[in-house]
Amino acid sequence: MPKKVLIGVVTSDKMPKTRRVEITRLVKHPRYGKYIRRRTVCYVHDENNESHLGDRVEIIESRPYSRTKRWLLVRVVERSRELKLEKKQEGSSAAASEQE
């Protein structure tokens, strides 16, 4: 049986080599037909600490790494925009302090 491959968003990067990834999906309510947002939380093994908060990542099913970790990070699909903005602001504030 092939291993599952999913794409989700990193919601926590506070643990070393571990990421909390949420996979969101829409489910149709059986009686009312309204679409409801549901999420699945996976704990992912990230050996090199490549991913950070807000990144979109691709994960694959793997052997159990601990009691809760059963997924492995394949790659970072898209970096978080918030981190890019913070780096730009840090650079501009550092340049402004150098001019003073």
DSSP file (Angstrom, degrees, kcal/mol; ACC not computed):
  #  RESIDUE AA STRUCTURE BP1 BP2  ACC     N-H-->O    O-->H-N    N-H-->O    O-->H-N    TCO  KAPPA ALPHA  PHI   PSI    X-CA   Y-CA   Z-CA
    1    1 A M              0   0    0      0, 0.0     2,-0.0     0, 0.0     0, 0.0   0.000 360.0 360.0 360.0 130.9    0.0    0.0    0.0
    2    2 A P        -     0   0    0      0, 0.0     2,-0.2     0, 0.0     0, 0.0  -0.306 360.0-107.3 -69.8 152.8    1.5    3.4   -1.0
    3    3 A K        -     0   0    0      1,-0.1     2,-0.2    58,-0.1    59,-0.0  -0.533  35.5-108.3 -79.5 145.2    2.3    5.9    1.7
    4    4 A K        -     0   0    0     -2,-0.2    57,-2.0    58,-0.0     2,-0.4  -0.487  28.3-161.3 -73.3 140.3    0.0    9.0    2.1
    5    5 A V  E     +A   60   0A   0     55,-0.2     2,-0.3    -2,-0.2    55,-0.2  -0.994  16.8 173.5-123.7 124.5    1.4   12.3    1.0
    6    6 A L  E     -A   59   0A   0     53,-2.2    53,-2.9    -2,-0.4     2,-0.4  -0.867  25.2-139.5-129.4 160.7   -0.3   15.5    2.3
    7    7 A I  E     +A   58   0A   0     -2,-0.3     2,-0.2    51,-0.2    51,-0.2  -0.987  35.8 148.0-122.1 131.1    0.2   19.3    2.2
    8    8 A G  E     -A   57   0A   0     49,-2.2    49,-2.7    -2,-0.4     2,-0.4  -0.825  43.2 -94.6-147.9-175.1   -0.4   21.4    5.3
    9    9 A V  E     -AB  56  22A   0     13,-2.3    13,-2.7    -2,-0.2     2,-0.4  -0.918  33.6-120.0-114.5 134.6    0.6   24.5    7.2
   10   10 A V  E     + B   0  21A   0     45,-2.5    44,-2.5    -2,-0.4    11,-0.3  -0.597  32.1 173.5 -73.1 123.5    3.1   24.5   10.1
   11   11 A T  E     +     0   0A   0      9,-3.4     2,-0.3    -2,-0.4    10,-0.2   0.526  66.4  26.6-109.2 -10.2    1.3   25.8   13.2
   12   12 A S  E     + B   0  20A   0      8,-1.1     8,-2.0    40,-0.1    -1,-0.3  -0.946  44.3 166.1-153.7 132.6    4.0   25.2   15.8
   13   13 A D        +     0   0    0     -2,-0.3     4,-0.1     6,-0.2     6,-0.1  -0.022  49.5 110.2-130.1  30.0    7.8   25.1   15.5
   14   14 A K        +     0   0    0      2,-0.1     5,-0.1     0, 0.0    -1,-0.1   0.709  62.1  75.9 -80.9 -21.1    8.7   25.3   19.2
   15   15 A M  S >  S-     0   0    0      3,-0.4     3,-1.3    -3,-0.1     2,-0.3  -0.715  91.1-108.1 -93.3 141.4    9.9   21.7   19.6
   16   16 A P  T 3  S-     0   0    0      0, 0.0    -2,-0.1     0, 0.0     3,-0.1  -0.512  98.7  -4.8 -69.4 131.2   13.3   20.7   18.3
   17   17 A K  T 3  S+     0   0    0     -2,-0.3    29,-2.0    29,-0.2     2,-0.4   0.591 117.5  97.6  63.8  14.5   13.0   18.4   15.2
   18   18 A T  E <   - C   0  45A   0     -3,-1.3    -3,-0.4    27,-0.2     2,-0.4  -0.996  49.4-173.6-134.4 137.6    9.2   18.4   15.5
   19   19 A R  E     - C   0  44A   0     25,-2.2    25,-3.1    -2,-0.4     2,-0.6  -0.973  21.0-137.4-128.4 145.1    6.6   20.4   13.7
   20   20 A R  E     -BC  12  43A   0     -8,-2.0    -9,-3.4    -2,-0.4    -8,-1.1  -0.914  28.2-170.6-100.3 119.0    2.8   20.6   14.3
   21   21 A V  E     -BC  10  42A   0     21,-3.1    21,-3.0    -2,-0.6     2,-0.5  -0.933  10.2-154.1-117.7 131.5    1.1   20.6   10.9
   22   22 A E  E     -BC   9  41A   0    -13,-2.7   -13,-2.3    -2,-0.4     2,-0.6  -0.894   2.6-163.3-105.2 132.6   -2.6   21.3   10.2
   23   23 A I  E     - C   0  40A   0     17,-2.8    17,-2.3    -2,-0.5     2,-0.3  -0.965  13.8-158.4-113.4 116.0   -4.3   19.9    7.2
   24   24 A T  E     + C   0  39A   0     -2,-0.6     2,-0.3    15,-0.2    15,-0.2  -0.680  15.6 169.7 -97.3 149.5   -7.6   21.7    6.5
   25   25 A R  E     - C   0  38A   0     13,-2.6    13,-2.9    -2,-0.3     2,-0.5  -0.976  31.2-120.1-150.7 159.6  -10.5   20.3    4.5
   26   26 A L  E     - C   0  37A   0     -2,-0.3     2,-0.4    11,-0.2    11,-0.2  -0.908  26.6-169.6-105.7 131.9  -14.1   21.0    3.7
   27   27 A V  E     - C   0  36A   0      9,-2.6     9,-3.1    -2,-0.5     2,-0.4  -0.975  20.4-128.3-123.0 133.4  -16.7   18.4    4.6
   28   28 A K  E     - C   0  35A   0     -2,-0.4     7,-0.2     7,-0.2     6,-0.1  -0.675  27.5-118.7 -82.3 129.0  -20.4   18.5    3.5
   29   29 A H     >  -     0   0    0      5,-2.8     4,-1.5    -2,-0.4    -1,-0.1  -0.471  20.2-134.4 -65.8 132.8  -22.8   18.1    6.3
   30   30 A P  T  4 S+     0   0    0      0, 0.0    -1,-0.1     0, 0.0    -2,-0.0   0.842  96.3  26.1 -63.2 -35.2  -24.9   15.0    5.6
   31   31 A R  T  4 S+     0   0    0      3,-0.1    -2,-0.0     1,-0.1    -3,-0.0   0.897 130.1  33.1 -94.3 -46.5  -28.3   16.5    6.5
   32   32 A Y  T  4 S-     0   0    0      2,-0.1     3,-0.1     1,-0.0    -1,-0.1   0.627  88.6-135.4 -94.3 -13.9  -28.0   20.2    5.8
   33   33 A G     <  +     0   0    0     -4,-1.5     2,-0.2     1,-0.3    -1,-0.0   0.454  54.9 140.6  78.3  -1.5  -25.6   20.3    3.0
   34   34 A K        -     0   0    0     -6,-0.1    -5,-2.8     1,-0.1     2,-0.4  -0.519  55.3-119.2 -75.8 142.6  -23.5   23.1    4.4
   35   35 A Y  E     -C   28   0A   0     -7,-0.2     2,-0.4    -2,-0.2    -7,-0.2  -0.709  29.8-162.3 -85.2 130.5  -19.8   22.8    4.0
   36   36 A I  E     -C   27   0A   0     -9,-3.1    -9,-2.6    -2,-0.4     2,-0.5  -0.910  17.9-123.3-115.6 138.2  -17.9   22.7    7.4
   37   37 A R  E     +C   26   0A   0     -2,-0.4     2,-0.3   -11,-0.2   -11,-0.2  -0.693  34.8 177.3 -81.6 125.9  -14.2   23.3    7.9
   38   38 A R  E     -C   25   0A   0    -13,-2.9   -13,-2.6    -2,-0.5     2,-0.3  -0.882   9.9-157.4-123.1 157.9  -12.4   20.4    9.5
   39   39 A R  E     -C   24   0A   0     -2,-0.3     2,-0.4   -15,-0.2   -15,-0.2  -0.981   9.2-152.4-138.2 151.1   -8.7   20.0   10.3
   40   40 A T  E     -C   23   0A   0    -17,-2.3   -17,-2.8    -2,-0.3     2,-0.5  -0.982  15.2-148.2-119.1 132.4   -6.3   17.2   10.9
   41   41 A V  E     -C   22   0A   0     -2,-0.4     2,-0.4   -19,-0.2   -19,-0.2  -0.895  17.6-178.6-105.0 126.6   -3.3   17.7   13.2
   42   42 A C  E     -C   21   0A   0    -21,-3.0   -21,-3.1    -2,-0.5     2,-0.5  -0.968  22.6-139.7-123.3 139.1   -0.1   15.8   12.4
   43   43 A Y  E     -Cd  20  69A   0     25,-0.5    27,-1.1    -2,-0.4    28,-1.0  -0.888  28.1-160.3 -97.2 126.8    3.2   15.9   14.2
   44   44 A V  E     -Cd  19  71A   0    -25,-3.1   -25,-2.2    -2,-0.5     2,-0.6  -0.857  17.9-128.0-117.4 138.6    6.0   15.8   11.7
   45   45 A H  E     -Cd  18  72A   0     26,-2.5    28,-2.2    -2,-0.4     2,-0.5  -0.770  24.9-178.3 -85.1 120.3    9.7   14.8   12.1
   46   46 A D    >   -     0   0    0    -29,-2.0     3,-1.3    -2,-0.6   -29,-0.2  -0.852   4.0-173.1-121.3  90.8   11.9   17.6   10.7
   47   47 A E  T 3  S+     0   0    0     -2,-0.5    -1,-0.2     1,-0.3   -29,-0.1   0.852  83.3  33.1 -56.7 -43.3   15.5   16.4   11.1
   48   48 A N  T 3  S-     0   0    0    -31,-0.1    -1,-0.3     0, 0.0    -2,-0.0   0.266 104.6-118.2-101.4  11.4   17.2   19.7   10.0
   49   49 A N    <   +     0   0    0     -3,-1.3    -2,-0.1     1,-0.1   -31,-0.0   0.909  60.8 151.4  51.7  47.7   14.6   22.2   11.4
   50   50 A E        +     0   0    0      2,-0.0     2,-0.2   -33,-0.0    -1,-0.1   0.848  47.2  67.3 -76.6 -36.6   14.0   23.5    7.8
   51   51 A S        -     0   0    0      4,-0.0     2,-0.3    28,-0.0    28,-0.1  -0.502  61.4-171.4 -92.0 156.5   10.4   24.6    8.3
   52   52 A H    >   -     0   0    0     -2,-0.2     3,-2.0     1,-0.1   -42,-0.3  -0.829  42.0 -53.8-137.0 174.5    9.1   27.4   10.4
   53   53 A L  T 3  S+     0   0    0     -2,-0.3    30,-0.2     1,-0.3   -42,-0.2  -0.236 121.5  14.8 -54.4 128.7    5.7   28.8   11.6
   54   54 A G  T 3  S+     0   0    0    -44,-2.5    -1,-0.3     1,-0.3    27,-0.2   0.311  90.0 135.5  90.8  -8.1    3.3   29.5    8.7
   55   55 A D    <   -     0   0    0     -3,-2.0   -45,-2.5    25,-0.1     2,-0.5  -0.452  55.4-128.1 -73.4 144.7    5.2   27.5    6.0
   56   56 A R  E     -AE   9  78A   0     22,-2.5    21,-1.8   -47,-0.2    22,-1.8  -0.841  38.3-176.6 -89.1 127.5    3.3   25.2    3.7
   57   57 A V  E     -AE   8  76A   0    -49,-2.7   -49,-2.2    -2,-0.5     2,-0.5  -0.900  27.9-132.3-129.7 154.5    4.9   21.8    3.8
   58   58 A E  E     -AE   7  75A   0     17,-2.7    16,-3.0    -2,-0.3    17,-1.2  -0.919  30.8-174.7-104.2 129.5    4.6   18.4    2.1
   59   59 A I  E     -AE   6  73A   0    -53,-2.9   -53,-2.2    -2,-0.5     2,-0.3  -0.872  10.3-156.9-125.9 157.4    4.6   15.5    4.5
   60   60 A I  E     -AE   5  72A   0     12,-2.2    12,-2.5    -2,-0.3   -55,-0.2  -0.970  29.2-101.3-134.0 148.2    4.6   11.7    4.0
   61   61 A E  E     + E   0  71A   0    -57,-2.0     2,-0.3    -2,-0.3    10,-0.2  -0.372  52.7 160.8 -62.8 142.9    3.6    8.8    6.3
   62   62 A S        -     0   0    0      8,-2.1     3,-0.1     1,-0.1   -58,-0.0  -0.857  42.5 -59.1-150.4-174.3    6.5    7.1    8.0
   63   63 A R  S    S-     0   0    0     -2,-0.3     2,-0.3     1,-0.1    -1,-0.1  -0.304  71.0 -83.3 -66.8 158.1    7.5    4.8   10.8
   64   64 A P        -     0   0    0      0, 0.0     6,-0.2     0, 0.0    -1,-0.1  -0.514  41.1-178.3 -67.5 124.5    6.6    6.0   14.3
   65   65 A Y  S    S-     0   0    0      4,-2.4     2,-0.2    -2,-0.3     5,-0.1   0.714  71.0 -20.1 -91.8 -25.7    9.3    8.4   15.6
   66   66 A S  S    S-     0   0    0      3,-1.2    -1,-0.2     1,-0.0     0, 0.0  -0.845  92.1 -64.6-158.9-166.1    7.6    8.8   19.0
   67   67 A R  S    S+     0   0    0     -2,-0.2     3,-0.0     1,-0.2    -1,-0.0   0.865 133.4  17.9 -63.0 -35.1    4.3    8.4   20.6
   68   68 A T  S    S+     0   0    0    -26,-0.0     2,-0.6     1,-0.0   -25,-0.5   0.691 103.3  92.2-110.0 -24.0    2.7   11.1   18.5
   69   69 A K  E     +d   43   0A   0      1,-0.1    -4,-2.4   -27,-0.1    -3,-1.2  -0.644  31.1 142.4 -83.6 117.6    5.0   11.6   15.5
   70   70 A R  E     +     0   0A   0    -27,-1.1    -8,-2.1    -2,-0.6     2,-0.3   0.135  52.2  77.6-135.1  18.6    4.2    9.4   12.5
   71   71 A W  E     -dE  44  61A   0    -28,-1.0   -26,-2.5   -10,-0.2     2,-0.4  -0.920  59.9-149.3-130.7 155.1    4.9   11.8    9.6
   72   72 A L  E     -dE  45  60A   0    -12,-2.5   -12,-2.2    -2,-0.3     2,-0.3  -0.974  24.2-115.2-126.8 138.0    8.2   12.9    7.9
   73   73 A L  E     + E   0  59A   0    -28,-2.2   -14,-0.2    -2,-0.4   -26,-0.1  -0.571  29.8 177.8 -72.9 128.0    8.9   16.3    6.2
   74   74 A V  E     -     0   0A   0    -16,-3.0     2,-0.3     1,-0.4   -15,-0.2   0.875  60.3 -33.9 -93.3 -54.6    9.5   15.9    2.5
   75   75 A R  E     - E   0  58A   0    -17,-1.2   -17,-2.7   -25,-0.0     2,-0.7  -0.986  54.5-101.9-162.3 162.5    9.9   19.5    1.5
   76   76 A V  E     - E   0  57A   0     -2,-0.3   -19,-0.3   -19,-0.2     3,-0.2  -0.858  31.1-172.5 -91.6 115.8    8.9   23.1    2.2
   77   77 A V  E     +     0   0A   0    -21,-1.8     2,-0.3    -2,-0.7   -20,-0.2   0.919  70.0   3.0 -75.9 -45.6    6.4   24.0   -0.6
   78   78 A E  E    S- E   0  56A   0    -22,-1.8   -22,-2.5     0, 0.0    -1,-0.3  -0.990  71.9-128.3-147.7 132.5    6.1   27.7    0.3
   79   79 A R        -     0   0    0     -2,-0.3     2,-0.2   -24,-0.2   -25,-0.1  -0.418  39.8 -93.8 -76.3 156.2    7.7   29.9    2.9
   80   80 A S     >  -     0   0    0    -27,-0.2     4,-1.0     1,-0.1   -25,-0.1  -0.466  21.7-145.6 -70.7 138.7    5.7   32.1    5.2
   81   81 A R  H  > S+     0   0    0    -27,-0.2     4,-2.1     1,-0.2     5,-0.2   0.812  95.7  64.3 -73.2 -30.7    5.1   35.7    4.1
   82   82 A E  H  > S+     0   0    0      1,-0.2     4,-2.2     2,-0.2    -1,-0.2   0.890 100.7  50.0 -61.9 -40.8    5.2   36.9    7.7
   83   83 A L  H  > S+     0   0    0      1,-0.2     4,-2.3     2,-0.2    -1,-0.2   0.890 108.8  52.6 -66.0 -38.2    8.9   35.9    8.1
   84   84 A K  H  X S+     0   0    0     -4,-1.0     4,-2.0     1,-0.2    -2,-0.2   0.911 110.1  48.2 -62.5 -42.1    9.8   37.7    4.9
   85   85 A L  H  X S+     0   0    0     -4,-2.1     4,-2.3     1,-0.2    -2,-0.2   0.896 110.4  51.5 -65.7 -40.2    8.1   40.9    6.1
   86   86 A E  H  X S+     0   0    0     -4,-2.2     4,-2.5     1,-0.2    -2,-0.2   0.906 109.5  49.9 -63.4 -41.5    9.9   40.7    9.5
   87   87 A K  H  X S+     0   0    0     -4,-2.3     4,-2.3     2,-0.2    -1,-0.2   0.896 110.7  49.7 -64.9 -39.5   13.3   40.3    7.8
   88   88 A K  H  X S+     0   0    0     -4,-2.0     4,-2.3     2,-0.2    -1,-0.2   0.909 112.0  48.4 -64.2 -41.8   12.6   43.3    5.5
   89   89 A Q  H  X S+     0   0    0     -4,-2.3     4,-2.3     2,-0.2    -2,-0.2   0.886 111.0  50.3 -66.5 -39.0   11.6   45.4    8.5
   90   90 A E  H  X S+     0   0    0     -4,-2.5     4,-2.2     2,-0.2    -1,-0.2   0.910 111.5  49.0 -63.7 -42.1   14.7   44.3   10.5
   91   91 A G  H  X S+     0   0    0     -4,-2.3     4,-2.0     1,-0.2    -2,-0.2   0.903 112.9  46.2 -64.5 -42.0   16.9   45.2    7.5
   92   92 A S  H  X S+     0   0    0     -4,-2.3     4,-1.9     2,-0.2    -1,-0.2   0.864 113.2  49.1 -71.9 -34.8   15.3   48.6    7.1
   93   93 A S  H  X S+     0   0    0     -4,-2.3     4,-1.9     2,-0.2    -2,-0.2   0.858 111.3  50.2 -71.7 -34.2   15.5   49.4   10.9
   94   94 A A  H  X S+     0   0    0     -4,-2.2     4,-1.6     2,-0.2    -2,-0.2   0.893 111.2  48.7 -68.2 -39.6   19.1   48.3   10.9
   95   95 A A  H  X S+     0   0    0     -4,-2.0     4,-1.4     1,-0.2    -2,-0.2   0.875 111.0  50.7 -66.7 -37.4   19.9   50.6    8.0
   96   96 A A  H  X S+     0   0    0     -4,-1.9     4,-1.0     1,-0.2    -2,-0.2   0.880 109.4  49.9 -68.5 -37.8   18.0   53.5    9.6
   97   97 A S  H  < S+     0   0    0     -4,-1.9    -1,-0.2     1,-0.2    -2,-0.2   0.827 108.0  54.3 -70.9 -30.3   20.0   53.0   12.9
   98   98 A E  H  < S+     0   0    0     -4,-1.6    -1,-0.2     1,-0.2    -2,-0.2   0.841 104.9  54.1 -69.8 -33.1   23.3   53.0   10.9
   99   99 A Q  H  <        0   0    0     -4,-1.4    -1,-0.2     1,-0.2    -2,-0.2   0.780 360.0 360.0 -71.6 -26.6   22.4   56.4    9.3
  100  100 A E     <        0   0    0     -4,-1.0    -1,-0.2    -3,-0.1    -2,-0.2   0.470 360.0 360.0 -74.8 360.0   21.9   58.0   12.6
